[in-house]
Amino acid sequence: MTTDTYAPLAVVTGASTGIGRALAAEFVEHDFDVVIAADEAAIHEAAAELGRGGRTVTPVQVDLATAAGVEELARVVRDQGRPVDAVALNAGVGVNGPFHESSLEAELNLVDLNVRSTVHLAKLLLPDMVARGAGRILITSSIAAVAPGPYHSTYAASKAFVHSFAEGIREELKDTGVTVTSLMPGPTETEFFSRADMEDTKIGQMENKDDAATVAHDGFEALMAGRSSVVAGSFSNRIQAELGTHLPDALATPLLARMTKPRD
C-alpha cells in the first residue's frame, strides 16, 4: 500500500484542551488523520471525541518540556509510516507575577515547553518535509510577542522568540514548498489563565475573551493559505498588536502592566 492511499497527517501539540484541541478538530473536520500530544490524561479523552468523526486520532501523553518527551512524540509520528503534511506547535504555559518572586522551576519549565520543545520538534520533523518538498507548520505565538510583558515577562519573551523563529525559518524555506505560519491569538477563553495563576488579573477577568474554536479556525485558514502570520480572534486583537508593534516600549509597558499585574 502506498502513502497515496492515506489521508493527510497532522501533528498537534498541547491538544488536550483550548486552542490546541480546537486546532486538532479543524484538521479532523478537513479530513486529516491526527497525532495529538499533551502531558495529561485528558489527551486520551480528546482523541476519543475527535475520532468519532471517522478519522484516525492517535493520542500521545508526554511531557514536551523534556527532551525525552519530544523524542517520544517524534518516534510515534515516525511509527505512522507516512509523511507529515502539517504540524501545529501549540504547547505552552504561562507564569504570572513578579519575576523575582516566581518559582525558578516554573519559569524554566515555561522556557523548556514554549521555546525549547518548539525548536526541538521542528528540528525533528522539518527535514523530511523539506526533502519531500511539501508541508505546513503552524507555531502558536501571541499578540504578547510584540511588546514587553510585565508580570508574565518570561511568557511574553517566549512568544516573541517563537514568532521570530517562525518568521526566520519561513524565509529560509521560501523555495522549498514548506510554509511556516505564526498564529498570534489575544486573550482566549481557555484554561491558560487558571494554569498561569492569572485569574486575579484584569486580563484574566475579561468577559469578552475570544473563543478557542474561532482562534483555531483563523489559524487553520492562515496555515492552509500559507500566510506568514495571523492575528486571530477579535478586531481588538489586531488593534492591540498594531499598538504593541508601533507604540514605544516606554509607553506600552506600563499600559500592559495594568492588565497583567496580580491584584493581591
N, C-alpha and C positions, 0 to 999 in steps of 0.2 A: 504494500500500500504506500503510495506517495503522499508527501505532505500536502499536495494539492487537494486531497480529499478531506482535509481538516478545515474546521472553521478557523478564523484568525485567532491568535492567542495574545492575551494581555496579562500584565502583571501589575497588581495594585498593592501598595504598602499602606499601613495604617487604615485597613479596610474593615475593621470590626464595627465602627460607628462613624458618624459625622460625614465629612466631605469624602473621605476615602471609601466609605460604604456606598455613598451615592455615586461616586465615580465607577465603582465596580458594577452598580446597577445600570449605569449608562452603557458600559461595554456589553453587558449581558443583553440589554434591550436592542443593541445593534449587532447581535449575533456573534459576539466574541465568546470563546471559552476564556476563563479567567483563573489565574493563580492569585489568591489573596492572602495577605500576611498581616499579623498583628501579634502583640505579646500577651494577649488574654484569650481565655477560653471562648469568649463571645465570637471569635472568628469562625468557629465551627457552626454556630447558630446562623451567622451571616451567610455562610456557604450553603447551608441547607435551604434558607429562604431564597437566595439568589438562584439556586439550582432548580427551583420549581418551574422556571421558565423553559427548561429543556436543554440548557447549555451545561457544559461541564465546568464546575467551580471547585477548585482544589484549595482547601484551607491549609495554611502553614502557620502554626503557633510558634513564633520565635522572637527573641529579644534582639531587635535590629540595632540596639545601642552597643551590641558586642560584635566583634569581627566574626565570631563563630556563628552568630545568628544570621548575619548577612551571607556567609558562605553556605549555610544550610539552606536558606531560601534559594540561592543560586543553584544549588545541587538539585532541589526539587524542580526548579524550572528546566534545567537541563534534562532531567528524567522524563519530561513530557515528550522528548524525542521529536521536537518540531521547532520551527523558527518562532521567535518572539516578535510580534508585529507592533506592540505598543507597551510602554512602561509608564506607570504613574507613580512617581516617587513622592509620596504624600505623607509618610510617617513623620510625626513631630510632636513635641511637647513644649510647654511654656513654664517659666518660673517667675513668680511675681514678688515684688518687694525690693527694698534697698539692697543693692548687690553686696554691701559689706555685712549685711545681716543674714543673707540667704545661705542655704546649705551648699558647701563646695561640691558634695556628691551630686546634688540635684543639678547644679549648673554644668558640671562636666558630663553628666548623663544627657543633658539637653544638647550639648555640643556633639557628643557621640551620635545621638539619634538624628538630630536635624541636619548636621553637617557631614560628619564622617560617614554615616551609612549611605547618604545620598551619593557621595563621591565613590564609595566602595562599590555599591551595587551598580552604579552607572559604568564603572570601570570593568565590571564582570560581564555585563550584558551588552554594552555598546559595540565592542569589536565585532561580534557576529552580525549585528545589524549593518555595520559599515561594509563588512565583507560581502554581505548579500545585496547591498545597495538599496535597502529599504528599511524603514522603521520610524517610529514616532516616540518621543519621550516628553512627558509632562512632569514638570517639577513644581510642587506647591511651595510658592513663596508667600508673600503677603504684602498688603499696602504698607505694613510696618517696615518693609525693606527700604523705603525711600527717605526715611528720616530717623534721627536718633530716637531711642525708645526708653526713656527713663522709667524705672520701676519694672521693666522687663527688658533690660538692656541686652542681656545675652540672647534672648529670643529674637529681638529686632535685628541684632547683628547677625544671627544665624540665617535669618531670612534675606538679609542684604547679601550674605555670602552666596546662598543658593540661587538668588536671582542673577547675580553677577556671573556665577558659574554657568547657568543656563544660557545667558546671552553670549558668553565667551565660546562655549563649545558649539553653540549654534553656528557661529561664524566659521569655526574650523570645519564644520560638517556641511557647509552650504552646497558643495558639489558632490556629495556622497549619496544622496537620496534619503538621508536621515534628517528629520526635523526635530527641533527642541523648542518647547513652549513653556514659558513661565506663567503659572497661574497665581494671580495676586488677589486673594479674597480680602474683604474687610471683615468686621465683626459678624460672625456667623453663629446661628443657633445650634451649637454642638456641646459636647461635654468638655471642650477645651477649657472654658473659664473655671469650671469647678476643679478640674485636674490641676490647673495652674494656680489655684488659690486666688482667683481674680473676681470672685463673686461680690466682694465688698468694694469694687472699684466702679467708677461711673460707666466705663465701657462694659464691664461685666453685667451691670444692671440695666443696660439699654434694652428697651422693649421692642425696638424695631430692627433687630438683627436679621441678617439675610437667612434664607432657608438653604440648608445644605444641598438640597436637590437642585435648586436654582444655580448655585455656585458650580456644582459639578457639571450641570448641563452646559453652562458657559465655558467651562474648562474643556469639556469634551469637544464642543463645537470648534473651539480655537485650535485644539490639538489636531483634529481631523482636517482643518483648513491650513495647517502648517504655519499658523501665526507665531510670531516671536514671543508675544506676551498677551495676557488679557487681565484687565481689572474686572473681576467678576462681581455679580450681585448688583446692588442698587446704584443709581446715578450718583448718590452722595459719596460712594467709594471712589468714583473717578475724580470727583472734586477734591477729596482728601489726598488722593495720590498726586494730583497735579500740584496741590499746595505743598505737600511734602517734598516734591521734586524741585519746586522753584522758590519756595519760601526759604530765606536764610535760616540755618540751623539755630541761630541765636533767638529767632522769633518762634520757630516751630517747636523747639524743645519744651519750653515752659507751657505751651498750649497742650501739647501731648501729655505732659506730666499730670495735668489736671484730670485726664481721662484714665490714667493707669495707676495713680497713687492710691495705695490702700487707705481706707478711711479710718482704720484703727491705728 
